[in-house]
Amino acid sequence: MRHRAAILDDYQNIAMQMADWSPVAKDVELQVFNEPIGDDAQVIAALKGFSIICPMRERTKISRRIIESLPDLRLIATTGKQNAAIDMAAARERNITVTGTEGSGPSTAELTIGLMLELARKIGVENARMKSGTPWQTTVGFELAGKTLGVIGLGKLGTRVAAVAKALGMRVLAWSQNLTEEKCRAAGADYAQKDDLLRQSDVVSIHLILSERSRGLIGARELALMQPRAYLINTARGPIVDEPALIEALRTRRIAGAAIDVFGVEPLPLDHPFRKLDNVVLTPHLGYATAETYRVFYGQTVEAIRAWLDGKPVRVIG
């Protein structure tokens, strides 16, 4: 029997270009979805009859209701090493194989540095002003050299960000639940308790995975500890930060500003308050959206489908 595979949320319409799908073409009918499908009911209706679905990270929620409503589903080949949007317990109960790919490399760390430079020097703001014909030099930036960066989560991405920040002349503080002083020293950072990091940092950057421990980690209490001149950067996952609390802190200028690449609801609704604030830089979850990352994601998705078809699944999650 020929399988049907749904390639979900290919927003940039590049999935077919970023990998050679010929290894599975004879056995699998591929259908690409370029737009968000919608809520559970819409996802169920759209994916009826598919035995394979290929989510792009957490763009589509694969809930228990969806899994239980798709009787033909046998394989979920997600991108990334894990996907918090998949109900793994429901998949296990249905004996559905879930596979992943390698991660996104340095791309999210590079975006973090870009966002920090935008906050400091208003490059994008001034580019837009120049092109709109406004007067010469309308903003005043600040230098990153001599400032303190607080890194929450000193894994691969946090360590990369810390290294670049050090090269820019910044002092780096770091904290996470399991972080040790020895690991901090190896990364050229100073260990600090979370509250001390928030109080001392000019810029706070989040690099944690989303879990029950990290959900809501930065709320009203934590934002109140930050200096009024400080900035928050989140390129990790939206729910790590309490969005209403952050909106209030930005509206009241309790902190100077924020740069946000990830949100509780994606795509970000057109009427979301973040879009109306002048002290926030917004990007549409660009952290992993590079050609190099997509080649890994889609190339290994093809490998995962082929291996599953051959009865030898690879990179199985859970």
Secondary structure as GFF3:
##gff-version 3
##sequence-region A 1 318
A	DSSP	beta_strand	3	7	.	.	.	ID=ss1
A	DSSP	alpha_helix	22	25	.	.	.	ID=ss2
A	DSSP	beta_strand	28	32	.	.	.	ID=ss3
A	DSSP	alpha_helix	40	47	.	.	.	ID=ss4
A	DSSP	beta_strand	52	54	.	.	.	ID=ss5
A	DSSP	alpha_helix	64	68	.	.	.	ID=ss6
A	DSSP	beta_strand	75	77	.	.	.	ID=ss7
A	DSSP	alpha_helix	88	93	.	.	.	ID=ss8
A	DSSP	beta_strand	97	99	.	.	.	ID=ss9
A	DSSP	alpha_helix	107	121	.	.	.	ID=ss10
A	DSSP	alpha_helix	123	132	.	.	.	ID=ss11
A	DSSP	beta_strand	148	152	.	.	.	ID=ss12
A	DSSP	alpha_helix	156	167	.	.	.	ID=ss13
A	DSSP	beta_strand	171	175	.	.	.	ID=ss14
A	DSSP	alpha_helix	181	186	.	.	.	ID=ss15
A	DSSP	beta_strand	190	191	.	.	.	ID=ss16
A	DSSP	alpha_helix	194	200	.	.	.	ID=ss17
A	DSSP	beta_strand	203	206	.	.	.	ID=ss18
A	DSSP	alpha_helix	220	225	.	.	.	ID=ss19
A	DSSP	beta_strand	231	234	.	.	.	ID=ss20
A	DSSP	three_ten_helix	238	240	.	.	.	ID=ss21
A	DSSP	alpha_helix	243	251	.	.	.	ID=ss22
A	DSSP	beta_strand	257	260	.	.	.	ID=ss23
A	DSSP	three_ten_helix	273	276	.	.	.	ID=ss24
A	DSSP	beta_strand	280	282	.	.	.	ID=ss25
A	DSSP	alpha_helix	291	309	.	.	.	ID=ss26
###
